[in-house]
Amino acid sequence: MPDSTQIDAFDRKILALLQHDARLTNNDLSERVNLSPSQCSRRRQRLEEEGYVRGYRAVLDRDRLGFGLVNVVTVTLSTHNRDNARRFAELVSRLPEVQEAHALTGEMDYILKVVTRDLKALAAFVNDVLLPHESVQHVKTAIVLETLKETTSLPL
């Protein structure tokens, strides 16, 4: 695992700029961080190779693509053992509707961020996919009324 103490202020600035706009060229970066394009290129490549940059992707407009509902789904497993948790993790990894999945401490075992086109699709997801799965005991859903903040940016 990379050690964040191995990166300097230039690296942090490059990472901050890239997480805002991954399409920046090395020339663009060099102008903004006051390094030569070749230095920016070497630093960017090292940051990628060392795993500080895990990938690049486009952020798509969920509403324009017809995924009008964002849902928070909590799941309690039927039994608490390693095999059951593994089976649930395998299920979640195969479901494109699940954008995030987190194991929790406390009353619920998992919380999922799920996108669906509408209420009918949410009902099908819960009733036809989650509830019948052997690892799942209980599911609760909540529909997001408004998203106040959504980001993947880290506070560099």
Order of alpha helices (4+ residues) and beta strands (2+ residues): alpha-alpha-alpha-beta-alpha-beta-beta-alpha-beta
